Amino acid sequence: MGNKQTIFTPEQLDAYQDCTFFTRKEILRLFYRYRDLAPQLVPLDYTDKPDVTLPYELIGSMPELKDNPFRQRIAEVFSEDGGGNMTLDDFLDMFSVLSEMAPRDLKAYYAFKIYDFNNDDYICKSDLEKTVNKLTRNELTPEEVSLVCEKVIYEADADNDGKLSLEDFQRMIIRAPDFLSTFHIRI
Amino acid sequence: EDESKEEDSCSEQNRASRRKNYERNNSDGKKVGEKGIQPRETGKKAPTKDQKESANKVKKTNKKGKGGENKQKTDRKNSTSSASSNSSDEESLSEEELAMLMEQVEQKKKLISTMRNKPWRMVKKLSVLREAQAFVEKFEGALGKGKGKKLYAYKMMMAKKWVKFKRDFDNFKTQCIPWEMKIKEVESHFGSSVASYFIFLRWMYGVNLVLFGLIFGLVIIPEVLMGMPYGSMPRKTVPRAEQATAMDFSVLWDFEGYIKYSALFYGYYNNQRTIGWLKYRLPMAYFMVGISVFGYSLMVVIRSMARNANESTADGDDENFIFSWKMFTSWDYLIGNPETADNKFASITTSFKESIVDEQESNKDENIHLRRFLRVLANVLIICCLCGSGYLIYFVVKRSQTFSKMQNVGWYERNEVEIVMSLLGMFCPPLFETIAALENYHPRIGLKWQLGRIFALFLGNLYTFLLALMDDVKEKLAEEDVVRNITHWTLLGHHNSSMGNGSTAAPPLLDPADVPRGPCWETTVGIEFVRLTVSDILVTYITILVGDFIRACFVRFVNYCWCWDLEAGFPSYAEFDISGNVLGLVFNQGMIWMGSFYAPGLVGINVLRLLTSMYFQCWAVMSSNVPHERVFKASKSNNFYMGLLLLILFLSLLPVAYTIMSLPPSFDCGPFSGKKRMYEVIQETIELDFPLFVAKIFSYVANPGLIIPAILLMVAHVTKVSYKNSMRKIPIKLKMTGHPSTCLELLTHFNLQRITVTHAE
């Protein structure tokens, strides 16, 4: 049905379907969403894999992301250059991981990277402080912030190095009842 | 020359990817520990990039990805298969090589099917996918040729076609799912918990649609198309006495008059064993459809519960990770609206502050005795309320029976039962909440208690209603004996008198409208359920209209000229009551299951109701509700509601099964009229339609001595399966006791298993 589209070759579409949790129609819909951000930059023909990157400002202005306090980190984690400027592949990857069908441990892996602000593969106290301040928009006093961060490290740090490694984070988040339903963007 | 170079690089890739695969299998436990940021890759230079990648992976050696040196690093199995990969000569493959090659192909296929679960960048995934597909393509072809391998090639081709078909079917299925954008809108404004109600509603709509299809296609349509038309038989005609008022709206609203004698209710169906040129066995079909309604619902609910159980975790009330979970799972990524976001920030801040205060006060001493006393008091009060409401319903139903015998009953007397039940359902839950303020529980626990109490209330009301209805049925059965005699003698008398006129022609039959009728208790029961459902629908819609919309209009417009701030204080805007709505939906479905055997049209009414509910409630939520201030989702709430649904399914099966097994069907209406018990239709069909030996087998199988062990065996099997499922969750619990390395292995092994299982499906 409807094999008239000329944006992707059939092999490309099949490959995308294998690499993401999306169906053919959803992938095309996502492409149009990506293109709508900057119609003059994104060509309608992706069969020769053009090298197009959209700047972070456009990505961060999407309705699904604009109210999210972590949108900058999300874009940075999924972008190739680490600066939030995304190609179509990064875009598809991002929404695939954040979709309903992605399994828990895949989401946990990327959640860890999102909350690791300084990209040192550990969530240390400063990362936690930044997270809390983003969540409460700086409404907590510094003592309260400090208390919260200490409590989190106390609860989740199993190897006692004062920061959360990926294993610590995964062990903690896998048991959370709300993780799958909150770490989800519908598009 | 070019070709051989390409083949060389191709085979290098294959060897490199095979080695990668091998290493990957070995180091799976550490797979997720890779550095996230991959080297920059574009899609154009695939072969050389892959070699660079494989070199990056093999950190032990200093060799760059050169063809010849790769050969030395690979292990023994590659040396033999490299020979075979370079040659297109199939006869050189020995059995052992073949098996190894097949294993590698299988590994590649597994990799392809789990590609979307890998935490790699898209570009890397695409290139690995391409490689793996090329490998599979090449070697499947090789494996497929040669003697005796035609079957293998055919199997592979069918497997490929099957994968393609499944993919197209999945694409088609996702397109068919309705209301996706509507739910997304609700989600972005209200968060995932409110949207979960609408997702549940949509699921219910799907189930009801299937049930409607079953009943409509297999019972209603055959009777309407192939059975006797309206007016040809006593059971299908409005009695003479009622014909004058049969079209009045008030009569139709009570589901009497023409509606009572239509295909909507049990009484319309004829008990002819086969109808039409198809020889369609309608009574048998009616019985089997009734059973399969329950069977299908059971299957669908259990499947949904199993799916949810896979996702949910062992223990949501865990006290060990309060702050961590607050930090990492409180922001709802679905929010796409600035007001909702503001709300969410505020509620997160409040939640953190409360937890901090709780933490600091956790050592304070409580007055345990006072708290216990208050809790006992609250429970006593609530039990009194429940008993009171049960008695009220019983009293009202009994009164309605005396009303039905009187003439000139007003509108209120006719509808008293439904009104009382709806009012109780509306006012008791807030009453319970007020009393529960005495108990001073943690909100999450308090919510569970509240849900449990509302559940007990609805259940008690429903069963009291049923008991009263049973009394009514028994009375009708007694009456029926009398009427049966009257009908018999009337027909005989009419026959004799028409014969006495001396004509030899066949006597004119008595007009169907004039034949004296039995009370037909099944139709009465069906009518009661339909009326209850309709009044429930009306009450729900009116409550939403008044309680949410009118309230919102009032608050918005009268606020300008009111003494206090209506928006901040009382009454303010309503919050969407998730648990109340979900429970309402669950109980509504229970009533449908109970009533559908006696009123086949009831499921159709329910489908309409769910359809309009979706649009109406979406509109109401978007226009008159505000997001919740505090979000306390009952943990594992999806499975909790599914569990409730399962319970209701069993509870609604009981009355239907009881009436089928132990009450005699009416003598002059319905598809089972004339039989002593409804289930006799099965015996009749087996005796008359199946060959003799089937009847004998059935009589042996129907022995209780065989059925009871079979049931016990099923129970044992179900227990074993659920025990196995709970054993799989133990690795998670083990984590808590330390020893991170073994637990991590168990965890990743468990997760890998789960991923492959879910994608193998």
Interface residues (C-beta under 8 A of the other chain):
Chain A: A15 Q17 D18 C19 T20 F21 T23 R24 K25 E26 K49 D51 P63 E64 K66 D67 N68 P69 F70 V77 E80 D81 G82 D89 D90 L92 D93 S96 L98 A102 P103 R104 D105 L106 Y109 Y110 A111 K113 Y115 N119 D121 L128 T131 V132 L135 T136 R137 E139 L140 E144 L147 V148 K151 V152 E155 A156 A158 D159 L166 E167 F169 Q170 R171 M172 I173 I174 R175 A176 P177 D178 F179 L180 S181 T182 F183 H184 I185 R186
Chain B: V32 G33 K35 G36 I37 R40 T42 G43 K44 I112 M115 R116 N117 P119 R121 M122 V123 K125 L126 L129 R130 R167 D170 N171 T174 Q175 E180 I183 K184 E187 S188 S192 S193 S196 E311 S312 T313 A314 D315 G316 D318 N320 F321 I322 F323 S324 W325 M327 F328 T329 S330 W331 D332 Y333 L334 I335 G336 N337 P338 T340 A341 F345 I348 T349 F352 K353 I356 E359 K633 S635 K636 I732 K735 G738 P740 C743 L744 L747 T748 N751 R754 I755 T758
